[in-house]
C-alpha cells in the first residue's frame, strides 16, 4: 500500500485517497474506471504531473467497495456520485467549482455528476467513456473482431461476466487477467499479471453496479444540459468504449471539444500521457 494514502469519512463510508498540490490551487477530482475492481492508482499516476509547479491540486480516491475504501453499501451510481460531491465540499468548500476527470466507468459517474451537481462543476474531462449502457453492444462487436488478441477470453465472458455477474472475487480476477491484452496497444503480460495480483476485486460491488437498477443507465437526452467546459479524449483503438461513443458525447454537450488519439487504446491517459496532459492543460487554461 502506498505510504501517502489517507482516509476520510464521507456519507458513512471510509474512503481512501491521495492528494497532491497546494490547498489554494484549483481542485481536480479524478474518477477511476472499473466497477468492483478499479482504484485511484492509475489515475493518480497519470494526472499527478498536473500538480507540478502548484498549478492544480489533484485528488484521486477509491469509491466505496473499491480499492482500500470501506465496503460500505449501497453500491449505486447515485451513492458514488453523492460521495464525489461530499469529497468536493470537504476538500474545496461548498461554494467552489472543481474539475471532474472521469474515465470509463468513472466517465459514466462524471456525466451523472455533471447532471446532478452542476453547481459544483466548472470543467469536465472525459476519457474513453460513454453516455449510455448501449456502449456494451459496440464493445461486443469490437471483441468479435479482436478476439485473437485475448485467447483466454471469450464473447460469453464479456456478456455474462464483465457485463453481468461474477460468482466470486477469484473468478473476477481470472477473467480480468484474461481480458487484459485488449486494453493496450503495447501489451506487457508480466505487468498485467503484477497488476491483477495487486488489485482488489469485489464481485459484490461489481454485481450491484450491474444490477437491473444500475446497468441500464442512459444520459443521452440530458447531455445538452451540461454547462461545464468539456474535453472528451479517447484512443482510436479503444475497444470497450469505442470512439463513436466519445464523438456522440462531444457532439451533444455544448461547446465540447473532442480529441481522438491515434495509436492508443482504452488507457490513452497512460499510453499517450504527455499528449493527454498537454491537451488537458490547454483546456483548463483557455
N, C-alpha and C positions, 0 to 999 in steps of 0.2 A: 504494500500500500504506500502511496506517495506520502512523504512526511508532511507536506503542506496542506493536506486535506483538512478541512474544518467542517463543523456541523452546525446547523441552525434548525430551530423548531418552527415549522410553518404549517398552519392548518392541522395540527395534531400529528404531523409526520416529522421525523428527524432526517433532514436532507443533507447529504454530503456535497461539499462544493469546494472549489478553488477560485481565488480571485487575485487579479494582478493589475496594478496601475494605481495612480493617485486617487484619493477619495473625491476630489473635485472635478475629475475628468468625466466626460460623457460615458455612461454605462452601456456596455454591450452584454446582453444575456444570450448565451448560446444554448440551443435546444438540440440535444443529440438524437440520433436515429435509433432504431431497434426497439420493437415492442417486446419487453421482457428480457432483453439481452444487452441493450446498449448502455453506455455510461458516458460520462463527460470527458474522458481522457483524450480521445482523438480530436475532439473539437478544441479542447484547451491547447493541445499541441499545435494544431493548425492555426488558430487565431491569436495565440499569445503575442506574436510579434506586433499586433496592432496596439499593444500597451506600451511598446518601446517609446522612449523619449516622453512618456507621460501623456501621449495624445488621447488615449482612451483607457477605460477601466474594463477589463474583461471578467465576467462572471460565468463560470460553467458549473453545472450541478447535475447530480443524478436524480431522476424522478423517483418518487415513492415506488418501492418494489423493484428498483433497478440499482445496479452497482452496489455502492456502500450505504445507500439510504435505507431507511427502515422499511419493512414490509407491511406498511400501514395501508389498509384498504379504505376506500374503494379505489380500484384501478380503472379510471374512466378518463376520456378526453377532457371533460369539463373539470374534473378534480385536478388533473395535472395543470390545466390552464389557470385554474384558480391558484395553484401553488406558484406558478410563474408570476402572477400578479402579486402574490404575497412576497416573493423574492424582490420584485421591483420596488415595492413600498419599503421593505426592510432595508435595502441597500442604497436606494436612490432618493427615497422620500415620496410622500403621497402625490406631490404636485409635479414631479419630474417626468419628462418624456425620455424613453430609453430606445436603444437599438435592439430589436429582436432578430436573432440569426438562427434559423432553423433548417435542418437538413433531413430529408427522407421523412420518417415518422415525426421528427422534430419540426419539419415543414408543415405537416398536417396540423400540428399543435400551434405553430406560429400563425397560420392563417386563421385558425379558430380564435387565437388571442386577438388578432387584429380586428376581428369582427366583434368580439365580446367586450374588449377593453380598449377601444380606440383612443381614449383619453390619455392612456399611458404610453402610447407608441408614437415615436417620431420618424423612425426609419425601419424598414423591413428588408431583411436579407434572406433569400430563399435559395436552397441548394438541393438539386436533384429530388424534387418532390412533386406533389400532385394536388389538385383541388377536390378530388373525389376518389372513392374506392374503385372506380372504373379503371384506374391505373393498373389494377391487377390483371385485367384482360390483356392489356398491352404487354405486361411482363411475361405472361404465359406464352404469347406469340413469339416474343424475342427468345425465350428459353428454348422453344421448339427449334429455333434456328441455330442456337449456340450450345445445345446440349452436349456436344462433343468436348466442350471446354471443361465440363464437370462430370466425368464418367461415373462418379459415385452418387450423383444427384439424379432426380427424375422430375418429370412434369407432375406426377402424382404427389411427390413430396411437397412441391411448391403449392399445389392446390389444396391438399388435405392437411398439411402440417404448417408450413410457413404462413399460408393464408387461412389456416383452420385451427386445429388444436394439437398440442403435444401431450403425450401420455406421461412424460416425466422430464425432469431437468436434463437427465442424461440423453434422452432421445433428442431434445432440443440442441444440445451441444454437438452431437454427432451430425445432425442434419445441417447445422450451421457450418461445420467444417467441410462437409461435402459440397456445399454451395459456394464456398469461399472463392474458388477460381473465377467465378463470374463477375466479381466486383472490381477487378483491376485489370488494366491492360498490360501490366508487368507483374504477374502473379509470382509470389515467393512462398512456396509450400512450407518452408521452415518457419517463416514469420507468421503464416496463417495458423500453424499448429500452436506456436507460442501464444498467439492472441487468443485462440479458443481455450487454451488451458488457463489463461489469466482472466477470462471473462466470467461474470456471474450470470447464470441462466435461471430464470424464474418462469417456469411453464405456467404457473397460475396467473401471473401478471399478463403474460402473452395471451393466454386463453380469454381472460376477462376483457382485454383490449381488442380481441377479435370476436367478442360475443355478439349476439344479434343486435343489441342496442348500440354497439360501438363500431362494428365492422362497416356498416353501410353509410359512412359519412359522405356528405356532398355539400361543398361550399360554392359550387359553380354559379348559382344565382345570386350570391352575395359578394362576389369579388369586386363588383363596381362600387361597393360601399366603402372599400378600403381607401383611406386617405393618406396613409403613411407613404413616404418616399421609398419606392420599392425597386430592388435589384434582384433579378432571377438568374441564377447561374446553374448550368447543367453540363455534364460531359456528353459529347456527341455519341459516345458508346454506352451511355447509361442503360443498363439492361432492366432494372427493376422499376425505375421511374423514367421511361424513355422521353427524349427531348420534346415530343409532341405535347406532353403534359405541362412542361415549363412554358412552351410557346402559348398554350391556352391561357395560362395564368397571366403572363405578361401582356397579352392582348386585351385582357379584361380588367386589370387593375389600372386605373387612370394614371398615365404618366410613367408606368413601369418600364424598366429597361431590361432587356434580355441579353445574356452572354452565353453562347454555346461554345464550349471549349473542345477543340479537336484533340484527338489522342488521349482522351480522358474518359473514365467510366463513372460509376456512382460516387466514388471517393475523389471527385475532382478537386476538392479543397486540400487534399493531401498530395495527389498526383501532380497537380499544377499549382502548388502552393503560392509561389511568388506572383504568378499572374493573377490568381484569385484575390490575393491580398492587395495588389496594386489597384484592381478594379473596385474593391470594397472601399479603400481609402478615397479614391476619386469620387465614388458615390456619396460617401459621407461628408465630403468637403465641398461639394458643389451644390 
